[in-house]
C-alpha cells in the first residue's frame, strides 16, 4: 500500500513475520532514499535496526516487504 510520503514515527508491518516496525530515520544516498526501521516492541531499544530502500511509485512511496499499518494518513 503506497503512501504519499514516508515519515518518522510511521508503523510498517513486515510481510513475512507480521512484526511491526517503526520508522526512526530517513536519509538519502545519491539518488536513493532509505528508511531505518526498529522493531516496535518493548525490547526495541536494544534491538537491531533494519535499513530498507524506499520505492517510489507513480501514486506515492512504499517499503518493499512491508505494509503500512495505519489506515488514515495525516499528511
CORVEN-V575365 format. One record per helix or strand of 3 or more residues. SS is the DSSP state (helix for helix, strand for strand). FROM is the first residue (numbers start at 1). TO is the last residue. If there is no record, write none. Layout:
SS & FROM & TO
SS & FROM & TO
This chain:
strand & 11 & 14
strand & 20 & 29
strand & 32 & 39
helix & 44 & 46
strand & 49 & 57
strand & 60 & 63
strand & 66 & 68
